[in-house]
Amino acid sequence: MKHVLGISLGSSQRDHAVTVNLMGEECKIERFGTDGDMKRMIALIQEYDGKVDAFGLGGIDLYVFAEDKRYVIRDARKITQAAKLTPIVDGSGLKHILDRRAIEYLAANTEIFKERPKVLLTCAMDRLGMAQALFETGSDVTLGDFLYILNLPLPLKSLKSLSRLARLIAPIVVQLPFSMLYPTGEKQEDRKPRQAKYFLENDIIAGDFHFLKRYMPPELPGKIVITNTVTRDDIRCLKECGVKTLITTTPEMDGRSFGTNILEALLISLAGSTRELSREQYNQMLEDLKITPRIEELQ
């Protein structure tokens, strides 16, 4: 049996375990949250190192991206260095491929992008593949990197603008404590609406779920949400807010969708690899597993 363990900086309230059969293999998938405690993350990685097939690093990214360049987040590097025997991935190797495939699938198989909708992507530096694919649909896209990471009233309307500014700030941002950039631990359960008008004036809200949940206004009537990892409680929350349609880029497994870090760790373990796979390998495995976006009508 393959054993994949996701160790997250996020809330332990979101812990989950499931066993699935993929490509003829029984796969045990677990997720442990550490409530924002990096020392606990490192201790867990050291405890399970060499005992599981792959680690997924959750609740923190190893990189931020500025189109053709990536920058390593200092706090994340410290955590990954704790794994000496078991491969550890943060999902970024798979995320941009999976996100792009999801948008392309929706554009080809649904009516969602037919009328060139207005889209808010909360953070393109985290989801570059999704950002590129959204612009390719011809949609009116607003990038919220400065709105929601730095709380600056600076909506961006092109990847070129983002790349130019990201090259200036990314080398500084990656040196900051990660808790300043992203909700961790108990903060993932808090709601602090920010720049609400951009949520309300767009038809589609896309991006990391914790960003969405923390900063979205109390009501999102008729909106389409494209995100990644959600639990049953998250779905209930979106439904109560009036969200019309939920789309996740990762599949549902026993009532929830896991993050791309766990899915990437799973693909690595199925391939018998000790490191990230190539773009071609990821695409082929996604084809073999017939992974497509999960679409759920909430209203």
N, C-alpha and C positions, 0 to 999 in steps of 0.2 A: 504493500500500500504506500502511495505517495503521501507525504505529510508536509503541508505548507502552513507556515505560521506567520500571520500578520501581527506585527508589534507596532502599536500606534501611540503617538503623543496625545491622541484624542481621548474622549471620555470612555471610561470603562462601562458605562451604561449601554454602549453600542456593541458590546462583545457578542460574539456569535460563533457557532461551530456547525459544520455541516459535512456530510460525506456524500460525494457524488461519483458517478462512473463517467469517465471521459476517455475516449480513445482506447477503450478496453481496460482502463486502469481504475482501481478504486482510489479515490483521492480524499484525504481528510484535510479540511480547510478550517483553521481556527483564527480568531482575531482577539488579541489582548490589548485593551486600552490602558494607558498609564496615567491618565488624568493630568497631563502636562508635565510629568516628572521624567526628565531626560536621564537622570541617574538610574531610575527604575527600568527605562528602556534598555540601557546599556547592560544592566544586571541580567535582564531576561534574555537578551541576545547571547551573553556569555554562558548562561545556564543551558540554553538549547542549542548552542553552536555544535555542529557535528551530529546532532540528534534528529534534525529535521532536514528535508530535502532542499528547502529554500525559504528565505525570510522575505516578507514584504514590509517595507518601511512605510508606515502610515502616519498621517497627521502632520508630516513635514516633508518637503521636497528637498532633493539633493541639489537640484539646479533651478535657476530661472533662465529664460531664454530671451534673446533679442535677435530674432530672425536667425541669422547664420552663426550666432555665437552663444555659448552657454556659460553661465557663471555658477561656481560651486558655493552653496550656502555653508558658512563656517560651522554652524551648530550641527547640521546634518552630517558633515564629514566626520565629526567626532563620534557620532553614533555608529556609522557604518564601519568604522575602524575596529569596533568591538567584535565583529564576525571574522574569525580566522579560518574556519573550515567550511561553513555553509555559505553559499552565495546569497547576497542581499541586494534587493532592487527596490527603487522607490516608485516604479511605475512609469517613469518618464520615457524609458526606451519603448514602451508599448503605447503610452497615452496618446501621443501625437498621431500614431498610425490608427488607433482605434477610434479616436475622435473624428479624424478625417473620414474614415470609412462610414461612421455613423451619419454624418451630415450628407455624404454622397448617397447613402442608402435612402435617407429621408427625401432628398431632392428627386431621386429617381422613382420612388415607390409611393410617395404620398403627395398631397396637395399643399403641404406646409409652406413650401417656398415658391409656389406658383405665382403669387401676387407680390413678390419682392417685399416681404414684411420688414418691419423695423425690429432690430435685434440688439439687446444689451448683452455683451459678453463681459462678465465682471472682471476677469483677469486673463489677458491674452498671453502674458509672459509665462503663465502656468499651462495654457492650453493652445499652443501655437498652431498645431494641426487643425484644431477646430476653428480658430480664427481665420486661417488661410482658406479653409473650405467654405466658411460662411461668406466671405467676400466673393468667392467664386460663384456662389448662387445668385449674385446680383442684389443681395439684400442690403438694406440700409443699416450698417453695423456701427454701434458705438462701443468703444473699448473702455472699460472702467478701471484700468490698472491704477491710474492716479486718483480716481474718485474713491476707490475702496481700499487700496493698500496704504496710500499716503494721505488720504482725506483732503485732497486738493481739488478744487472745482475746475478740473481740466479733462473734460471728455475728449477722447481722440477718435478720429474718423478714418484713419488709415494705418496700415502696418508700417508704412514708411515713417510716419510721425512717431509711432511707438518705438521703432528701432532707433531713431535718432535720439530720442529722450532716454531710452533705456540704456544706451551705451554710456550716457553721462551718469546715471544714478545707480545702475546695477552693481558696479564695483563697490559702492558704498553700502547699498542695501544688503548685500549678502554677508556683510560683516556684523550686521545688527543682530541682537537676540531675536530668534525666530518668533517668539511670542508677541513681538511688536508688529509683525507682518501678517500674522494669520491666527485666527482663534484656536486656542488649544485647551485641552482639559475641560473644566467647567464652563469656560467661555463659549464652547461650542453649543451649549444649551441656552445661552443668553441671547436676547434679541435687542439690538440697538440700531434701529432704522437709520440709514445714512443715505443722503442723496436720493431720497425716495422718488423724486420726479422722474428719474431715468428708468426706474422699475415700472412706473405707471404709464409712461408715454411710449413704451416699446411693446410690441406684440409677443415677442419671444424673449425669455430670460434664460441665459445659458452660462454655464460655468460650474465651478466647484460648489457642492451643496452647502458646505459650512459657511462660505462667503454669502451665499444666497440667504440662508436661514438667519444669519446674524444681522444682515443689513437690510433685508427686505421690509417693506411696510406691512401693517397688519392685514391688508387686503390686497389681493392680486386677481381681481375678477376677470375671467375669460382668458388668462394668460396661458401660454405654452411654456413649460419649463424643460430645458434640456440639461441634464446633470449626470452625476455618476453614482456615488454610493448613497442609498437611502434605506431606512428601516421602515417597518410598518408604522411606527409612530411618526416618522417624517412624512409619509404619504398621507396620514390622517391630518397632519398640520397643513400640508399644501391644499388638501381638499377643503378644510375649514376656511382657508384664506381665499377660496374661490378659484383656484387654479383649474383650468379646464382640462389640460392634457399634460401628463408627465411622461417624459422620455428619458431613459437611462442608457448610457453608452455601454454599460456592462450588463450581463444577463441577470435575471432573478435566480437566486438559489435559496430555496426554503424560506421565502418570504422577504428576502432583502437582496440588494445588489451590493457586492463587495467593490472596493476601490480597485483602480488599475494596478496598484502596487501588488495586491494579492493575486490578481489575474496574471500579471507578468511573472510573478514567482511560480504560479501554477504551470504556466507554459514552459518555463525554464526547467522545472522538475520533470514534466512530461517528455521534454526533449533530452533529458539526461545531461544537461549542460551545467557548467559551473560559472557561467557568466551570461551577460545579456546576449540575446540572439540578434541576428541581422534583421534588417527591415523585411527582406524577402522571406526569412524563416517565420517571422511573426505573421506576415500576411498569409502565408501558406497554412499555418496552424489555425488562424482565424477562419480561413475557408474550410478547412477540414472539420472544425468544430461547429461550423455553420452559425457563428455568432453574429447576430444582428441586433439593432437597438430594441429595447423593450419599450412598448408604447402602451400606456394605460390611460383610459379616459376616466377622469375623476368626477365629472359632473354629469 
